[in-house]
Amino acid sequence: MQTARVRLGKGGRLVIPADFRKALGLREGDELVVQLSGDELRVFAVRRAIRYAQEIVGQYVAAHRSLADELIRERRQEAADESVDS
């Protein structure tokens, strides 16, 4: 595990060392997620957060099942039901 000592700057700014940014594929302007876990601060790219969420959902949903398709079907059905009720 790599570690680095950094200093908290004005306005709470934290500089991520260049070799860490490179290893994570981070570029200026990338969106990050900051998570407080007990007395630790975790920082990761939004794309990693999405991958992590997909991994969690993947443990509970069969590989052949498309949650997006199911949601679209449900929304279309709800819209059709509303138009009949109107």
C-alpha positions, 0 to 999 in steps of 0.5 A: 500500500502506498502512503504519502504525507500531505498538508491540508491547505487553505480552505480545506484543500488537499493535494493528491500526489501526482503518482497517486493521480497517475496510478488512479487515472485521475485528471484535473476536472474529474469528479470524485466521491469523498466518504467519511468512514469512522475517523478515515476519509476515503476519496475515489473517482465517481466511475469507481463508485459506479463500478462498486455499486454495480458489483454489489447489485451484481451479487443479488441480480442474475446476470441475464436480468436487465434492471434498466429494461425492467424499469423502462417496462414499469414506467411505460406501464404506469404511463399507459395506466395513467392515460387510461385513468384520465 
